[in-house]
Amino acid sequence: MYSKEHMEFLKKVKNRKILIRVTQILILICILTLWEIAAKFKLIDTFLTSYPSEIFTLFVKMIKSGALFNHVLISTTEVVIGFTLGTILGTLVAIILWWSDFLSKVLDPYLVVLNALPKTALAPIIIIWVGAGISGIIVTAMIVSIIVTILGVYGGFKEVSNDKIRMLQTFGANKFQVLQKVVIPSSVPAIINALKINVGLSWVGVIVGEFIVSQAGIGYLIVYGSQVFKLDLVMMSVFILAILAALMYQFVAYIEKKLIKNNRWL
């Protein structure tokens, strides 16, 4: 049983979280309300900015027609696949670099240079190499996220306590056992952080790819809307993109919270 003081502390923490969430929602409502009022009183050019009620009307129309679901499903599928591949392959490369100190020193400058490159600028080349279709978009999303994963996870591996590693080696553990029992469990926070970063990067890769070659998806809607000057379509697509990215981020944060609660790492 918790003491009375501890229960009061937990209640205060819960109330503060609720207050923060309510404040966040109120700020969003205020922004949308001011935007709508400015449009109604012609304080802004709605041709360039659109306004919330018009965006919502278009949203409902596309939901009823089923067109929006198709675009969202395509983009989400591309992101999930690119995100997953980037994270898995990046983690595997990080393991290889940890395993071979010689290889990590050889590849270190190349990784730094690749990380500094604007990877979205390579999207046209990647799409030409892989193909002008969903495969090119997925590979673009993967490439955008994989370098960050390698650097983030490998950095987490290097920060693992040497005392823990030496203790296992003292008991006769081989390198694979050290990796399995200490390095990876201790690096779960670094892996989770890489996942959080990759959520945004994967969406960037997919949207850039869809800008170039796609005939469907959220990126396609943004490009098409801007070409025909349907700013309500562009703004609606941006809002949907923000919501989907936020949901993916919250999913990763939920996994992190569960792992912390259950003390699944060292």
Sequence and secondary structure as in RCSB ss.txt:
>XXXX:A:sequence
MYSKEHMEFLKKVKNRKILIRVTQILILICILTLWEIAAKFKLIDTFLTSYPSEIFTLFVKMIKSGALFNHVLIS
TTEVVIGFTLGTILGTLVAIILWWSDFLSKVLDPYLVVLNALPKTALAPIIIIWVGAGISGIIVTAMIVSIIVTI
LGVYGGFKEVSNDKIRMLQTFGANKFQVLQKVVIPSSVPAIINALKINVGLSWVGVIVGEFIVSQAGIGYLIVYG
SQVFKLDLVMMSVFILAILAALMYQFVAYIEKKLIKNNRWL
>XXXX:A:secstr
   HHHHHHHHHHHHHHHHHHHHHHHHHHHHHHHHHHHHHTTSS HHHH  HHHHHHHHHHHHHHTHHHHHHHHH
HHHHHHHHHHHHHHHHHHHHHHHH HHHHHHHHHHHHHHHHS GGGGHHHHHHHH SSHHHHHHHHHHHHHHHHH
HHHHHHHHTS HHHHHHHHHTT  HHHHIIIIIHHHTHHHHHHHHHHHHHHHHHHHHHHHHHT SSSHHHHHHHH
HHTT HHHHHHHHHHHHHHHHHHHHHHHHHHHHHHHTT   
